[in-house]
Amino acid sequence: MVTKNYRFADIAFTLQMQYPYLEKQCRSYEVEEPGILIAASDEEIEREDQSGVSSSNGMLESLAVYRKISEIMVEHDTFLFHCSAVALDGQAYLFTAPSGTGKSTHTRLWREVFGERAVMVNDDKPLIQVREDAIYVCGTPWNGKHNLDSNQKVPVKGICLLERGEKNHIEMISPADAFPYLFRQVYRPADQTKLIRTITLLKQTAERVPLYRMQCNISHEAAKMAWKMMSDKKEEQNR
C-alpha cells in the first residue's frame, strides 16, 4: 500500500493505492499537503470490472478511486464531464459526444492547425468547476487512451455537441436543447442529493457557457470553422 497526496481541481486528496498503475498515472498532480483520504477496497475494485473484460487490477483501482473523487467533487461545485477539452490562447473549448464519434480526432485537428497555441486540458474525463467569476475546466490524469492532459485550470469559452457529417456546419443551440445531451455525458452520483446537485451545476454551466452543435468531417477546415464560431474571432478565417 502506497500513500501519496495529490490535488485535482483545487481540492487536495490523499490516495492510498494498492497498485503502481494509479501512482504512475497521477504523478503530475502530486503535492505535499495531505487532503481528503481516498482508498478503494478490493470489493470496489472488482465492481469496476462491469464489462467482463479482464482489465488489470491497477486500471480498475484507478476507476474506483476516480468514482469516489467525483462523488466528493460535487460537494465542491465541481463535476466530471466526458469530453475532449482543448485550450487556445487561454480559453477552453469542450467537445462532447458518445464514445467513438471523433472528439479526440477533432481536437487533434486543432493542435495541427494552431500548433503550440493549442494545448490539451484533458482528452476524456476532465472536471468542470462552477465558480462565480467563470466556469472552468480542470485537467485530470484520467485522460483517455491517448494520455492527453495538462495540470491546469482554464475558463470555458464554449461547449460543442459533436456529430459526424460529410459537410462542416456549426450553429448555436439553446440550453434547453443541449441539456439532455449534456446530461448523458456527466458522472451521475448514486446518492440522490448529489445527483440533484450535479443537475443544478450542469444547468448553471449550460446557462452561462455558449453552446453549439456541429456536424463535421475530418479536416483542418472543420477546426478553423469551429474556432471561428466559438471564439467570435475572424482574423484567422483564411489561415
C-alpha positions in Angstrom: 0.0 0.0 0.0 1.4 3.4 -1.1 0.0 6.7 0.3 0.6 10.0 -1.6 -1.0 13.4 -1.8 -2.5 14.9 -5.0 -4.5 18.0 -6.0 -7.3 17.9 -8.5 -9.4 20.9 -9.4 -8.1 22.8 -6.3 -9.0 20.0 -3.9 -6.3 18.1 -2.1 -6.6 14.3 -1.8 -4.6 11.6 0.0 -4.7 8.4 -2.0 -4.0 5.0 -0.6 -3.1 2.8 -3.5 -2.6 -0.9 -3.8 -1.2 -1.0 -7.3 1.5 1.1 -9.0 -0.7 1.9 -12.0 -2.6 4.7 -10.2 0.6 6.2 -8.6 2.2 6.4 -12.0 -1.0 7.9 -13.6 -1.3 10.7 -11.0 2.4 11.7 -10.7 1.9 15.1 -12.4 -0.7 16.1 -9.8 1.3 15.2 -6.7 1.6 17.8 -3.9 3.0 17.8 -0.4 0.0 18.7 1.7 -2.4 15.9 2.7 -6.1 16.1 1.8 -9.3 14.0 1.8 -8.4 10.4 2.3 -9.5 8.1 -0.6 -9.0 4.3 -0.8 -10.7 1.7 -2.9 -11.5 -1.7 -1.3 -11.0 -5.0 -3.1 -14.7 -5.3 -3.5 -15.0 -1.8 -5.0 -12.1 -2.6 -7.4 -13.8 -5.8 -8.5 -17.1 -4.0 -9.0 -15.5 -1.8 -11.7 -15.0 -4.8 -14.0 -18.5 -4.5 -15.3 -17.7 -5.2 -18.9 -16.3 -8.6 -18.1 -13.1 -7.7 -19.9 -10.0 -8.7 -18.0 -8.7 -5.2 -17.1 -5.7 -5.0 -14.8 -6.4 -4.5 -11.1 -4.5 -1.3 -11.4 -6.8 0.1 -14.0 -9.8 -1.0 -12.0 -8.5 0.6 -8.9 -8.0 3.8 -10.8 -11.6 3.8 -12.0 -12.8 3.1 -8.4 -10.8 5.9 -7.0 -11.9 8.4 -9.6 -15.5 7.4 -8.9 -15.0 8.3 -5.2 -13.3 11.5 -6.1 -16.1 12.5 -8.4 -18.7 11.9 -5.6 -16.8 14.2 -3.4 -16.2 16.9 -6.1 -19.9 17.6 -6.3 -19.8 18.9 -2.8 -17.2 21.5 -4.1 -19.4 22.6 -7.0 -17.4 20.5 -9.5 -18.5 17.6 -11.6 -17.0 15.1 -14.1 -17.8 15.8 -17.7 -17.0 13.3 -20.5 -15.4 15.5 -23.3 -12.2 16.4 -25.1 -11.1 19.8 -23.9 -8.6 21.9 -25.8 -7.3 25.3 -24.7 -6.4 28.0 -27.2 -4.9 31.4 -26.1 -6.0 30.8 -22.5 -9.6 29.8 -23.2 -11.0 26.3 -23.3 -13.3 24.6 -25.9 -15.1 21.4 -25.0 -16.3 18.8 -27.5 -18.6 16.2 -26.2 -20.3 13.2 -27.9 -20.8 9.5 -27.4 -17.6 7.5 -27.5 -16.3 6.8 -31.0 -17.8 9.9 -32.5 -14.5 11.6 -33.1 -13.9 14.0 -30.2 -10.2 13.2 -29.9 -9.8 13.4 -33.7 -11.3 16.9 -33.8 -9.1 18.3 -31.0 -6.1 16.7 -32.7 -7.0 18.8 -35.8 -7.0 21.9 -33.6 -3.4 21.1 -32.5 -2.4 20.6 -36.1 -3.9 23.9 -37.2 -2.9 26.1 -34.3 0.3 24.5 -33.2 1.7 25.3 -29.8 -1.2 27.7 -29.2 -3.5 24.7 -28.7 -3.0 22.7 -25.5 -4.9 19.7 -24.4 -6.5 20.1 -21.0 -8.0 16.6 -21.0 -9.0 14.2 -23.7 -11.6 12.2 -21.8 -12.7 13.0 -18.3 -11.9 16.5 -17.1 -13.6 18.2 -14.1 -15.9 21.2 -14.6 -15.7 23.7 -11.8 -18.6 26.2 -11.3 -17.4 29.5 -9.8 -18.9 33.0 -9.6 -16.4 34.5 -12.0 -16.4 31.7 -14.6 -16.9 28.1 -15.5 -13.6 26.3 -15.5 -12.4 23.0 -17.0 -9.7 21.3 -14.9 -7.2 18.7 -16.1 -7.1 15.3 -14.6 -4.9 12.2 -15.1 -8.0 10.3 -16.2 -7.3 11.4 -19.8 -8.3 8.7 -22.3 -6.4 6.2 -24.4 -4.1 8.8 -25.8 -3.0 10.1 -22.3 -3.5 13.7 -23.2 -3.9 16.1 -20.3 -2.3 19.1 -18.6 -2.5 20.0 -14.9 -4.2 23.4 -15.4 -7.5 25.2 -14.9 -8.9 27.1 -17.9 -12.1 29.2 -18.3 -14.5 27.6 -20.7 -15.3 29.6 -23.8 -17.8 27.2 -25.4 -19.2 23.7 -25.3 -19.9 21.9 -28.6 -22.1 18.8 -29.2 -20.1 16.9 -31.9 -21.7 14.9 -34.7 -20.2 13.2 -37.7 -21.1 14.7 -41.1 -19.9 14.9 -44.7 -20.1 18.7 -44.7 -19.0 21.1 -42.0 -21.7 23.1 -40.2 -22.0 24.6 -36.8 -24.8 26.5 -35.0 -25.6 27.9 -31.6 -28.2 26.0 -29.6 -30.2 26.8 -26.5 -29.6 25.3 -23.0 -32.9 23.5 -23.2 -32.0 21.8 -26.5 -28.5 20.9 -25.3 -29.3 19.8 -21.8 -30.4 16.2 -22.5 -27.2 15.5 -24.5 -25.0 17.2 -21.9 -26.6 15.2 -19.1 -25.7 11.9 -20.7 -22.0 12.9 -20.5 -21.8 13.8 -16.8 -20.9 11.4 -14.0 -24.2 10.8 -12.2 -23.8 10.0 -8.5 -25.9 7.3 -6.9 -26.7 9.5 -4.0 -29.9 11.4 -4.7 -28.8 14.6 -3.1 -25.5 14.6 -5.0 -27.3 13.8 -8.2 -29.7 16.8 -7.8 -26.6 19.0 -7.1 -24.9 17.7 -10.3 -28.0 18.5 -12.3 -28.0 22.0 -10.8 -24.3 22.6 -11.6 -24.8 21.3 -15.2 -27.8 23.6 -15.6 -25.8 26.6 -14.4 -23.0 25.6 -16.8 -25.4 25.4 -19.8 -26.9 28.8 -19.0 -23.5 30.5 -18.6 -21.5 29.0 -21.4 -22.3 29.3 -25.1 -23.5 26.0 -26.6 -23.1 24.7 -30.1 -24.0 21.7 -32.3 -21.6 20.8 -35.0 -21.5 18.3 -37.9 -18.1 18.0 -39.4 -15.7 15.9 -41.3 -12.0 15.2 -40.6 -10.4 18.3 -42.0 -8.4 21.3 -40.9 -11.3 23.4 -42.3 -13.6 21.9 -39.6 -11.2 23.0 -36.8 -11.0 26.5 -38.3 -14.7 26.8 -38.6 -15.3 25.6 -35.0 -12.8 28.1 -33.6 -14.1 31.0 -35.7 -17.6 30.4 -34.5 -16.9 29.5 -30.8 -14.3 32.2 -30.3 -16.1 35.0 -32.1 -12.9 35.8 -33.9 -12.4 36.4 -37.6 -8.8 37.3 -38.1 -7.7 33.7 -38.9 -10.6 32.9 -41.1 -8.3 32.3 -44.1 -5.3 30.9 -42.3 
